[in-house]
Amino acid sequence: MKCMKLAGRLHHASVFVRVGLLAGLLSIASGCGYSSSQAHFPEDVATVAVPIFGNTTFYRYVERDLTEALIKTIELRTPYKVVDRSRSDTLMEGVVVGVEQRQIIRTPEVGYPQEMEISLTIDWTWTDQRTGRIIRSRKGLQTVGRYIPRLGVDESIQVGHHEATNRMATHLVDAMRGEW
């Protein structure tokens, strides 16, 4: 009798495993609702130049890291090729105007920071170099990155900085989409 109950449980478990595998395969085959369609990007643009952003803050190299992240994100998520300014259809320029650190959580006993946040603020413009028309422009675009400096985890400020620059690159590429 115990063997039959065990066999019944194993059968039910294998049914759940099979259903789970089938659901997983179906979601992979369907793409989980994600579309790689790049239909929202302007079709008359093929290239974009991204010179190193300016930086008015005292945080060194943030402009270099942001520019690198932006170039990688454009190449990965858009139909555009990043090329030299002299050969590009459009130009994406910007300036880092703010980098601020803020303590989010601190230890109640002695006040040591447990979680920190870095906010990155930029002004940017995307211009069609063929016509001189500004395609998109925004002042004060801001993103944040977080890191945990406390003992045991001991993440450096670069972790938050990296997260903020990657998020900013994603926001900028998202802004390249839309109605023209």
C-alpha positions as CSV (number, residue, x, y, z in Angstrom):
1,M,0.0,0.0,0.0
2,K,2.8,2.4,0.9
3,C,4.5,1.6,-2.4
4,M,1.4,2.6,-4.3
5,K,1.1,5.9,-2.5
6,L,4.8,6.6,-3.1
7,A,4.3,5.7,-6.8
8,G,1.3,8.0,-7.0
9,R,3.2,10.9,-5.5
10,L,6.1,10.3,-7.9
11,H,3.7,10.3,-10.8
12,H,2.2,13.6,-9.6
13,A,5.6,15.1,-9.1
14,S,6.7,14.0,-12.6
15,V,3.5,15.5,-14.1
16,F,4.4,18.9,-12.3
17,V,7.9,18.7,-13.6
18,R,6.7,18.0,-17.2
19,V,4.2,20.8,-17.0
20,G,6.9,23.2,-15.7
21,L,9.3,22.2,-18.4
22,L,6.6,22.6,-21.0
23,A,5.6,26.1,-19.7
24,G,9.3,27.1,-19.7
25,L,9.8,25.9,-23.3
26,L,6.6,27.7,-24.4
27,S,7.7,31.0,-22.8
28,I,11.1,30.7,-24.4
29,A,9.6,30.0,-27.8
30,S,7.2,32.9,-27.5
31,G,9.8,35.3,-26.2
32,C,7.9,35.9,-23.0
33,G,6.1,38.8,-24.6
34,Y,9.4,40.6,-25.3
35,S,9.8,42.0,-28.8
36,S,13.1,43.0,-30.3
37,S,11.3,45.1,-32.8
38,Q,13.1,48.3,-33.5
39,A,10.1,49.8,-35.3
40,H,9.9,52.8,-33.0
41,F,13.4,54.1,-34.0
42,P,13.5,56.6,-36.9
43,E,14.3,54.8,-40.1
44,D,16.0,57.7,-41.9
45,V,18.9,57.6,-39.4
46,A,21.6,55.0,-39.8
47,T,24.5,56.4,-37.7
48,V,25.0,58.4,-34.5
49,A,28.2,60.0,-33.1
50,V,28.7,60.0,-29.4
51,P,31.6,62.2,-28.3
52,I,32.7,62.0,-24.7
53,F,30.2,63.9,-22.5
54,G,31.4,67.0,-20.7
55,N,31.6,67.0,-16.9
56,T,31.1,70.0,-14.6
57,T,31.4,68.0,-11.4
58,F,34.3,67.1,-9.3
59,Y,33.7,63.3,-9.9
60,R,36.4,62.2,-12.3
61,Y,35.8,59.9,-15.2
62,V,32.0,59.7,-14.8
63,E,31.7,61.3,-18.3
64,R,33.9,58.7,-19.8
65,D,32.1,55.8,-18.2
66,L,28.7,57.2,-19.2
67,T,29.8,57.7,-22.8
68,E,31.1,54.1,-22.9
69,A,27.9,52.7,-21.5
70,L,25.8,54.8,-24.0
71,I,27.8,53.6,-27.0
72,K,27.4,50.0,-25.9
73,T,23.7,50.4,-25.3
74,I,23.1,52.2,-28.6
75,E,24.9,49.4,-30.5
76,L,23.1,46.7,-28.6
77,R,19.5,48.1,-28.5
78,T,19.1,50.2,-31.6
79,P,19.5,49.7,-35.4
80,Y,22.1,52.5,-35.4
81,K,25.8,52.2,-35.8
82,V,28.0,54.5,-33.7
83,V,30.6,56.2,-36.0
84,D,32.9,59.2,-36.0
85,R,31.2,62.6,-35.9
86,S,32.3,63.5,-39.5
87,R,30.5,60.5,-40.9
88,S,27.3,60.4,-38.7
89,D,23.7,61.4,-39.5
90,T,23.1,62.4,-35.9
91,L,25.0,63.6,-32.9
92,M,24.3,62.7,-29.2
93,E,26.0,65.2,-26.9
94,G,25.7,65.8,-23.2
95,V,27.2,67.2,-20.0
96,V,27.2,65.6,-16.5
97,V,25.9,68.5,-14.4
98,G,25.5,66.7,-11.0
99,V,26.7,63.7,-9.1
100,E,25.5,63.4,-5.5
101,Q,25.8,60.8,-2.8
102,R,23.1,60.2,-0.3
103,Q,22.9,57.9,2.7
104,I,19.7,55.8,2.5
105,I,20.1,53.5,5.5
106,R,22.4,53.7,8.5
107,T,23.0,51.5,11.5
108,P,20.9,52.6,14.4
109,E,23.7,51.9,17.0
110,V,26.5,54.1,15.6
111,G,25.1,55.7,12.4
112,Y,27.4,53.9,9.9
113,P,26.0,53.9,6.4
114,Q,24.4,50.6,5.4
115,E,23.2,51.6,1.9
116,M,24.1,54.6,-0.2
117,E,22.7,56.1,-3.3
118,I,24.5,58.0,-6.1
119,S,22.4,60.3,-8.3
120,L,23.7,61.2,-11.7
121,T,22.2,64.3,-13.5
122,I,22.9,65.3,-17.1
123,D,21.8,67.7,-19.8
124,W,21.8,66.2,-23.3
125,T,20.8,66.9,-26.9
126,W,20.3,64.6,-29.9
127,T,20.7,66.6,-33.1
128,D,20.3,65.7,-36.8
129,Q,23.6,66.8,-38.3
130,R,22.1,66.8,-41.8
131,T,19.5,69.5,-41.0
132,G,20.7,71.0,-37.7
133,R,17.3,70.1,-36.2
134,I,17.3,69.1,-32.5
135,I,15.6,65.7,-32.4
136,R,15.5,65.4,-28.6
137,S,16.8,67.5,-25.8
138,R,16.5,67.5,-22.0
139,K,18.0,69.2,-19.1
140,G,18.2,67.7,-15.7
141,L,17.7,64.0,-16.6
142,Q,18.5,62.0,-13.5
143,T,19.2,58.4,-12.5
144,V,20.4,56.7,-9.4
145,G,22.6,53.8,-8.5
146,R,22.9,52.2,-5.1
147,Y,25.7,50.4,-3.2
148,I,26.2,48.8,0.2
149,P,29.4,50.0,1.9
150,R,28.9,48.2,5.2
151,L,31.3,45.6,6.5
152,G,30.8,42.2,5.0
153,V,29.4,43.4,1.7
154,D,31.8,46.3,1.3
155,E,30.8,47.5,-2.1
156,S,32.7,50.5,-3.3
157,I,31.2,53.7,-4.7
158,Q,32.0,52.4,-8.2
159,V,29.2,49.9,-7.8
160,G,26.6,52.6,-7.5
161,H,28.4,54.7,-10.1
162,H,28.3,51.8,-12.6
163,E,24.6,51.2,-11.9
164,A,23.8,54.9,-12.4
165,T,25.7,55.3,-15.7
166,N,24.2,52.1,-17.1
167,R,20.7,53.2,-16.2
168,M,21.4,56.6,-17.7
169,A,22.5,55.0,-21.0
170,T,19.3,53.0,-21.0
171,H,17.2,56.1,-20.4
172,L,18.9,57.9,-23.3
173,V,18.4,55.0,-25.7
174,D,14.8,54.8,-24.6
175,A,14.4,58.5,-25.4
176,M,15.7,57.9,-28.9
177,R,12.4,56.0,-29.6
178,G,9.1,57.6,-30.2
179,E,7.2,59.8,-32.5
180,W,9.0,62.0,-34.9
